[in-house]
């Protein structure tokens, strides 16, 4: 599907259009984990997954995901160990489920804006804004996956790495189509864009001190990138 949004859309417009937000993410999570999640009572499954994931966020923020035990998680979520094992079999299982969710969301964003705007830079701007706004809607998810990526299994780390490279290549392609002829400059610009956007959900305290809104941050990234790409090579 493609989202129909105006050029340089804001957070409120994106929030109304995105199919994945803090409320709908649980259903998407169930669909992506249908083989392990009981679906005879979907409403119960959604609620239990919400309790498990949100409890994981709280425990990880207190002492780190590595130090968390499944028994602590079951107590925090208000589920028996048997109930917990109905959804996950290990911490690796839980981490991979959460990483997969964010990888899926990030992978969908370029698809949502495949036909956006009139130029490649219009599409690049839309993708940048959507990444910022989606991370705002799912901030605990994005923060957890970034901070706890070291806990993933080797196989899952490789999947996550390849996913990041897919996004990187999508950005590079739009930058090159927008007029950047130097491949290295395009690669570096894409890498810088990714880091800038991550800063919003990783160092939220810094922007709170500035009293910067998510729209102001997205506009700043947009101006910075468009200005940099408009300058000729030295």
C-alpha positions as CSV (number, residue, x, y, z in Angstrom):
1,X,0.0,0.0,0.0
2,X,1.0,3.6,-0.5
3,X,0.2,6.5,1.8
4,X,-1.4,9.5,0.3
5,X,0.2,12.4,2.1
6,X,1.0,16.0,1.0
7,X,4.6,17.1,0.4
8,X,6.5,17.8,3.7
9,X,3.7,16.3,5.7
10,X,3.7,16.7,9.5
11,X,3.3,14.3,12.4
12,X,-0.4,14.7,12.8
13,X,-1.0,13.9,9.1
14,X,1.3,10.9,9.2
15,X,-0.3,9.7,12.5
16,X,-3.7,9.6,10.8
17,X,-2.4,7.7,7.7
18,X,0.1,5.1,9.1
19,X,-1.3,1.6,9.4
20,X,1.0,0.8,12.3
21,X,0.9,2.8,15.5
22,X,0.9,2.1,19.2
23,X,-2.6,0.6,19.1
24,X,-2.4,-1.5,15.9
25,X,1.2,-2.8,16.4
26,X,-0.1,-5.7,18.6
27,X,-2.2,-7.1,15.8
28,X,0.7,-6.9,13.3
29,X,2.8,-8.6,15.9
30,X,0.4,-11.5,16.1
31,X,0.2,-11.8,12.3
32,X,4.0,-11.9,12.0
33,X,4.2,-14.5,14.7
34,X,1.2,-16.7,13.9
35,X,3.2,-19.9,14.3
36,X,3.9,-19.2,18.0
37,X,1.0,-17.1,19.2
38,X,-2.4,-18.7,20.1
39,X,-5.1,-17.1,18.0
40,X,-8.2,-18.9,19.2
41,X,-8.9,-15.8,21.3
42,X,-7.2,-12.9,19.4
43,X,-8.2,-10.3,22.0
44,X,-6.6,-12.3,24.8
45,X,-3.4,-12.8,22.7
46,X,-3.2,-9.1,21.9
47,X,-3.6,-8.2,25.6
48,X,-1.0,-10.7,26.8
49,X,1.5,-9.7,24.2
50,X,1.0,-6.1,25.1
51,X,1.7,-7.0,28.8
52,X,4.8,-9.0,27.9
53,X,6.3,-6.4,25.6
54,X,5.6,-3.4,27.8
55,X,6.9,-5.3,30.9
56,X,10.0,-6.0,28.9
57,X,10.5,-2.3,28.2
58,X,10.1,-1.5,31.9
59,X,12.5,-4.2,33.1
60,X,15.1,-3.5,30.4
61,X,15.1,0.2,31.3
62,X,15.7,-0.6,35.0
63,X,18.4,-3.2,34.8
64,X,19.0,-4.1,31.1
65,X,17.5,-6.8,29.1
66,X,20.5,-9.0,29.7
67,X,19.9,-9.1,33.4
68,X,16.2,-9.7,33.1
69,X,14.9,-13.2,33.8
70,X,11.8,-14.8,32.4
71,X,10.5,-15.3,35.9
72,X,10.9,-11.6,36.6
73,X,9.1,-10.9,33.3
74,X,6.2,-13.3,34.2
75,X,5.8,-11.5,37.5
76,X,5.9,-8.0,35.9
77,X,3.4,-9.0,33.2
78,X,1.1,-10.8,35.7
79,X,1.3,-14.1,33.8
80,X,2.2,-17.5,35.0
81,X,5.4,-19.1,33.6
82,X,3.2,-21.4,31.7
83,X,1.3,-18.5,30.3
84,X,4.5,-16.7,29.3
85,X,5.8,-19.8,27.6
86,X,2.7,-19.8,25.5
87,X,4.1,-16.8,23.7
88,X,7.9,-17.1,24.0
89,X,10.3,-19.9,24.7
90,X,13.3,-17.8,25.6
91,X,14.7,-14.3,25.9
92,X,16.3,-14.8,22.4
93,X,12.8,-15.6,21.1
94,X,11.4,-12.5,22.7
95,X,14.3,-10.2,21.4
96,X,14.0,-11.6,17.9
97,X,10.2,-11.1,17.9
98,X,10.7,-7.4,18.8
99,X,13.5,-6.8,16.4
100,X,11.5,-8.4,13.6
101,X,8.7,-6.0,14.3
102,X,10.8,-2.9,13.9
103,X,12.6,-4.3,10.9
104,X,9.3,-4.9,9.3
105,X,8.1,-1.4,10.0
106,X,11.3,0.2,8.7
107,X,11.1,-2.0,5.5
108,X,7.5,-0.9,4.8
109,X,8.2,2.8,4.9
110,X,9.9,3.0,1.4
111,X,7.0,1.0,0.0
112,X,4.5,3.5,1.5
113,X,6.2,6.3,-0.4
114,X,7.2,4.6,-3.6
115,X,5.1,7.0,-5.7
116,X,5.3,10.1,-3.4
117,X,6.1,13.5,-4.8
118,X,7.5,14.6,-8.1
119,X,11.2,13.9,-7.6
120,X,13.5,11.4,-5.9
121,X,14.3,14.0,-3.3
122,X,10.6,14.4,-2.5
123,X,10.5,10.6,-1.9
124,X,13.7,10.8,0.2
125,X,12.2,13.6,2.3
126,X,9.0,11.6,2.8
127,X,10.9,8.5,3.9
128,X,13.0,10.6,6.4
129,X,9.9,12.2,7.9
130,X,8.2,8.8,8.1
131,X,11.1,7.2,9.9
132,X,11.2,10.0,12.4
133,X,7.4,10.0,12.9
134,X,7.1,6.2,13.1
135,X,9.9,6.1,15.7
136,X,7.9,8.7,17.6
137,X,4.8,6.5,17.6
138,X,6.7,3.4,18.6
139,X,9.5,5.0,20.5
140,X,9.9,2.3,23.2
141,X,10.3,-0.4,20.5
142,X,12.9,1.5,18.5
143,X,14.8,2.4,21.6
144,X,14.8,-1.2,22.9
145,X,15.9,-2.7,19.6
146,X,18.8,-0.2,19.2
147,X,20.0,-0.6,22.8
148,X,19.6,-4.4,23.1
149,X,20.7,-5.4,19.6
150,X,23.8,-7.0,21.2
151,X,21.6,-9.6,22.8
152,X,20.4,-11.0,19.5
153,X,21.6,-14.3,18.3
154,X,24.3,-14.3,15.6
155,X,21.7,-15.3,13.0
156,X,19.3,-12.6,14.1
157,X,22.1,-10.0,14.1
158,X,22.9,-10.9,10.5
159,X,19.2,-10.4,9.6
160,X,19.1,-7.1,11.3
161,X,22.3,-6.0,9.6
162,X,21.0,-6.9,6.2
163,X,17.8,-5.0,7.0
164,X,19.7,-1.9,7.8
165,X,21.7,-2.3,4.6
166,X,18.4,-2.5,2.7
167,X,17.3,0.8,4.1
168,X,20.8,2.2,3.4
169,X,20.6,1.1,-0.2
170,X,17.1,2.6,-0.7
171,X,18.4,6.0,0.6
172,X,21.5,5.8,-1.6
173,X,19.4,5.1,-4.6
174,X,17.2,8.2,-4.0
175,X,20.2,10.4,-3.3
176,X,21.9,9.3,-6.6
177,X,18.6,9.7,-8.5
178,X,18.4,13.2,-7.0
179,X,21.6,14.2,-8.7
180,X,24.5,13.0,-6.6
181,X,27.0,11.5,-9.0
182,X,29.7,10.6,-6.5
183,X,28.9,7.1,-5.2
184,X,30.9,7.6,-2.0
185,X,29.2,10.9,-1.2
186,X,25.9,9.2,-1.7
187,X,26.8,6.4,0.6
188,X,28.1,8.8,3.3
189,X,25.0,11.0,3.0
190,X,22.7,7.9,3.5
191,X,24.7,6.9,6.5
192,X,24.5,10.4,8.1
193,X,20.8,10.5,7.5
194,X,20.3,7.2,9.3
195,X,22.4,8.4,12.3
196,X,20.5,11.7,12.5
197,X,17.2,10.0,12.6
198,X,18.2,7.5,15.2
199,X,19.2,10.4,17.5
200,X,15.6,11.3,17.9
201,X,14.5,8.1,19.6
202,X,17.8,7.3,21.3
203,X,18.6,10.7,22.9
204,X,15.2,12.0,23.6
205,X,16.3,13.8,26.7
206,X,18.4,16.1,24.6
207,X,15.5,17.3,22.5
208,X,13.3,17.6,25.6
209,X,15.8,20.0,27.0
210,X,15.7,22.0,23.8
211,X,11.8,21.8,23.9
212,X,11.9,20.7,20.3
213,X,8.9,19.0,18.9
214,X,9.0,16.0,16.6
215,X,7.9,18.2,13.7
216,X,10.7,20.7,14.4
217,X,13.2,17.8,14.4
218,X,11.9,16.3,11.1
219,X,11.9,19.8,9.5
220,X,15.5,20.3,10.7
221,X,16.7,17.0,9.3
222,X,14.9,17.8,6.0
223,X,16.5,21.2,5.7
224,X,19.9,19.8,6.6
225,X,19.8,17.0,4.0
226,X,18.2,19.0,1.2
227,X,20.8,21.8,1.8
228,X,23.7,19.4,1.8
229,X,22.5,17.5,-1.3
230,X,22.0,20.8,-3.2
231,X,25.6,21.9,-2.8
232,X,28.0,20.9,-5.5
233,X,31.0,18.7,-4.7
234,X,34.0,20.5,-3.4
